[in-house]
Amino acid sequence: MAQPLTISMVCPKCGSQLVGPRGTRAQLSDTLSCPEHGEVGRFDDMIQKLSEDADRKVEEAIKQFLKGPDTK
């Protein structure tokens, strides 16, 4: 049986685990907050940015692989 996907979001300033509204499961439209720095952003916006960053990194890795090793 497949395991559920979990995503851990951390504060870009201090690396602390971000939290959603107390007592509820986080919804995509919820704003996540850092216990030290306050509101960081909406869950769905942050997931979108993470996805775009991952796509860019994979694309760059594929380009480097296809290019071959540096011959300097």
Backbone as ProteinMPNN parsed JSONL, in Angstrom:
{"seq_chain_A": "MAQPLTISMVCPKCGSQLVGPRGTRAQLSDTLSCPEHGEVGRFDDMIQKLSEDADRKVEEAIKQFLKGPDTK", "coords_chain_A": {"N_chain_A": [[0.84, -1.187, 0.0], [0.537, 2.217, -0.815], [2.316, 4.893, 0.7], [1.154, 7.883, 2.304], [1.803, 11.117, 0.932], [3.893, 13.399, 2.456], [4.591, 16.748, 3.226], [7.035, 18.868, 4.324], [7.297, 22.026, 5.505], [9.486, 24.736, 5.943], [10.67, 27.644, 7.693], [11.999, 30.252, 5.758], [13.832, 31.99, 6.871], [14.803, 31.051, 9.383], [14.601, 28.295, 9.448], [12.804, 26.869, 11.014], [10.043, 24.643, 11.67], [7.09, 25.229, 9.892], [3.771, 26.211, 10.781], [0.222, 25.635, 10.603], [-3.187, 26.878, 10.96], [-4.286, 26.545, 14.307], [-5.432, 23.455, 15.627], [-6.635, 22.428, 13.342], [-6.543, 20.57, 10.249], [-4.197, 21.435, 7.813], [-5.242, 23.349, 5.081], [-5.089, 23.959, 1.531], [-5.465, 26.683, 1.112], [-4.738, 27.864, 3.485], [-2.769, 30.024, 5.576], [0.594, 29.706, 6.343], [2.702, 29.83, 9.217], [5.647, 30.964, 10.933], [6.85, 30.088, 14.119], [8.559, 31.964, 15.251], [8.919, 34.125, 13.392], [6.435, 34.835, 12.395], [3.727, 35.145, 9.975], [4.333, 33.447, 6.913], [3.521, 32.625, 4.375], [0.991, 31.579, 1.962], [-0.095, 28.196, 1.902], [-0.631, 26.884, -0.598], [0.648, 28.622, -2.413], [3.299, 28.38, -1.591], [3.785, 25.671, -2.101], [3.551, 25.686, -4.873], [5.789, 27.274, -5.548], [7.871, 25.632, -4.553], [7.533, 23.449, -6.253], [8.101, 24.584, -8.77], [10.786, 25.294, -8.331], [11.912, 22.739, -7.955], [11.388, 21.594, -10.48], [13.033, 23.226, -12.082], [15.583, 22.581, -11.056], [15.758, 19.836, -11.674], [15.621, 19.968, -14.461], [18.006, 21.38, -15.013], [19.873, 19.511, -14.038], [19.456, 17.38, -15.809], [20.244, 18.6, -18.206], [22.983, 19.0, -17.642], [23.809, 16.339, -17.368], [23.326, 15.321, -19.957], [25.068, 16.891, -21.373], [27.518, 15.957, -20.605], [30.648, 15.09, -18.934], [32.769, 17.729, -17.674], [35.579, 18.789, -19.516], [37.903, 20.114, -18.682]], "CA_chain_A": [[0.0, 0.0, 0.0], [1.317, 3.445, -0.928], [2.338, 5.782, 1.863], [0.722, 9.236, 1.943], [2.847, 12.108, 0.729], [3.943, 14.461, 3.462], [5.449, 17.862, 2.839], [7.463, 19.632, 5.484], [7.647, 23.388, 5.137], [10.288, 25.395, 6.969], [10.845, 29.093, 7.569], [13.187, 30.586, 4.968], [14.768, 32.793, 7.663], [15.435, 30.339, 10.5], [14.525, 26.843, 9.271], [11.83, 26.257, 11.916], [8.862, 24.043, 11.064], [5.95, 26.14, 9.787], [2.526, 25.669, 11.31], [-1.032, 26.172, 10.089], [-4.119, 27.259, 12.017], [-4.349, 25.572, 15.413], [-6.566, 22.549, 15.776], [-7.218, 21.993, 12.075], [-5.617, 20.107, 9.218], [-3.902, 22.536, 6.903], [-5.86, 23.36, 3.767], [-4.228, 24.662, 0.588], [-5.638, 28.134, 1.203], [-4.295, 28.341, 4.798], [-1.499, 30.722, 5.688], [1.527, 29.057, 7.263], [3.436, 30.795, 10.029], [6.814, 30.555, 11.703], [6.638, 30.469, 15.52], [9.393, 33.122, 15.594], [8.837, 35.231, 12.437], [5.056, 35.122, 11.995], [3.213, 34.621, 8.708], [5.333, 33.265, 5.863], [2.845, 32.595, 3.084], [-0.087, 30.601, 1.794], [0.347, 26.83, 1.652], [-0.639, 26.57, -2.037], [1.685, 29.424, -3.072], [4.588, 27.807, -1.245], [3.898, 24.413, -2.84], [3.802, 26.061, -6.269], [7.18, 27.711, -5.652], [8.707, 24.44, -4.385], [7.397, 22.661, -7.473], [8.846, 25.282, -9.82], [12.211, 25.161, -8.012], [12.292, 21.348, -8.221], [11.405, 21.435, -11.937], [14.214, 23.906, -12.604], [16.765, 21.813, -10.659], [15.778, 18.604, -12.462], [15.95, 20.357, -15.831], [19.437, 21.691, -15.042], [20.614, 18.261, -13.857], [19.353, 16.633, -17.069], [21.109, 19.286, -19.165], [24.365, 18.699, -17.291], [24.038, 14.924, -17.666], [23.383, 15.161, -21.409], [26.245, 17.621, -21.827], [28.683, 15.127, -20.304], [31.585, 15.646, -17.95], [33.642, 18.836, -18.097], [36.893, 18.34, -19.958], [38.823, 21.24, -18.438]], "C_chain_A": [[0.881, 1.245, 0.0], [1.204, 4.279, 0.34], [1.871, 7.169, 1.436], [1.923, 10.156, 1.821], [2.769, 13.15, 1.835], [4.931, 15.51, 2.989], [5.764, 18.656, 4.091], [7.93, 21.002, 5.012], [8.412, 24.015, 6.299], [10.413, 26.879, 6.667], [12.102, 29.381, 6.761], [14.229, 31.388, 5.751], [15.518, 31.963, 8.699], [15.38, 28.817, 10.381], [13.569, 26.129, 10.211], [10.647, 25.698, 11.14], [7.721, 25.058, 11.05], [4.695, 25.438, 10.273], [1.335, 26.357, 10.66], [-1.91, 26.614, 11.245], [-4.215, 26.162, 13.08], [-5.624, 24.73, 15.354], [-7.2, 22.088, 14.475], [-6.136, 21.403, 11.184], [-5.423, 21.255, 8.252], [-4.595, 22.324, 5.559], [-4.945, 24.156, 2.837], [-4.316, 26.178, 0.722], [-5.177, 28.708, 2.547], [-2.959, 29.072, 4.704], [-0.646, 30.004, 6.726], [2.345, 30.124, 7.961], [4.638, 30.132, 10.685], [6.552, 30.966, 13.147], [7.43, 31.722, 15.915], [9.146, 34.335, 14.704], [7.429, 35.56, 11.946], [4.706, 34.537, 10.635], [4.297, 34.598, 7.639], [4.678, 33.259, 4.492], [1.754, 31.544, 3.04], [0.489, 29.254, 1.382], [0.418, 26.549, 0.152], [0.406, 27.377, -2.805], [3.074, 28.837, -2.819], [4.816, 26.478, -1.968], [4.205, 24.699, -4.304], [5.257, 26.464, -6.459], [8.125, 26.52, -5.507], [8.696, 23.588, -5.645], [8.201, 23.281, -8.614], [10.354, 25.167, -9.594], [12.704, 23.743, -8.315], [12.362, 21.09, -9.715], [12.674, 22.037, -12.534], [15.49, 23.116, -12.281], [16.879, 20.512, -11.452], [16.175, 18.91, -13.899], [17.45, 20.651, -15.968], [20.28, 20.423, -14.899], [20.594, 17.428, -15.131], [20.257, 17.264, -18.123], [22.579, 18.967, -18.902], [24.716, 17.248, -17.631], [24.209, 14.715, -19.172], [24.619, 15.83, -22.01], [27.51, 16.792, -21.614], [29.598, 15.801, -19.317], [32.41, 16.786, -18.546], [35.0, 18.276, -18.474], [37.923, 19.441, -19.82], [40.182, 20.717, -18.057]], "O_chain_A": [[1.864, 1.312, 0.738], [0.146, 4.358, 0.964], [2.16, 7.594, 0.317], [2.926, 9.992, 2.516], [1.707, 13.707, 2.109], [5.976, 15.191, 2.423], [4.865, 19.065, 4.825], [8.856, 21.108, 4.208], [8.051, 23.857, 7.466], [10.276, 27.308, 5.521], [13.16, 28.82, 7.043], [15.387, 31.458, 5.34], [16.723, 32.138, 8.883], [16.05, 28.119, 11.142], [13.52, 24.899, 10.213], [10.291, 26.213, 10.08], [7.421, 25.675, 12.072], [4.58, 24.216, 10.185], [1.422, 27.506, 10.226], [-1.444, 26.717, 12.379], [-4.221, 24.976, 12.752], [-6.718, 25.221, 15.075], [-8.225, 21.408, 14.511], [-4.953, 21.703, 11.348], [-6.371, 21.964, 7.913], [-4.531, 21.24, 4.98], [-4.118, 24.94, 3.303], [-3.336, 26.879, 0.468], [-5.219, 29.924, 2.733], [-2.128, 28.764, 3.85], [-1.096, 29.727, 7.838], [2.645, 31.174, 7.394], [4.652, 28.931, 10.953], [6.08, 32.077, 13.39], [7.017, 32.457, 16.813], [9.158, 35.464, 15.194], [7.259, 36.485, 11.151], [5.308, 33.558, 10.194], [5.062, 35.547, 7.467], [5.221, 33.828, 3.544], [1.611, 30.73, 3.952], [1.443, 29.185, 0.607], [1.426, 26.027, -0.325], [0.992, 26.865, -3.759], [3.917, 28.8, -3.716], [5.934, 26.196, -2.4], [5.036, 24.02, -4.907], [5.893, 26.043, -7.425], [9.088, 26.409, -6.266], [9.732, 23.065, -6.055], [8.901, 22.575, -9.339], [11.113, 24.966, -10.542], [13.789, 23.568, -8.87], [13.294, 20.436, -10.183], [13.313, 21.427, -13.391], [16.375, 22.993, -13.128], [17.977, 20.129, -11.857], [16.978, 18.187, -14.489], [18.084, 20.22, -16.931], [21.299, 20.283, -15.576], [21.607, 16.831, -15.496], [20.955, 16.557, -18.85], [23.333, 18.694, -19.836], [25.808, 16.973, -18.129], [25.125, 14.018, -19.609], [25.146, 15.383, -23.03], [28.47, 16.922, -22.374], [29.365, 16.939, -18.909], [32.708, 16.809, -19.741], [35.509, 17.377, -17.806], [38.721, 19.676, -20.728], [41.099, 21.502, -17.811]]}, "name": "protein", "num_of_chains": 1, "seq": "MAQPLTISMVCPKCGSQLVGPRGTRAQLSDTLSCPEHGEVGRFDDMIQKLSEDADRKVEEAIKQFLKGPDTK"}
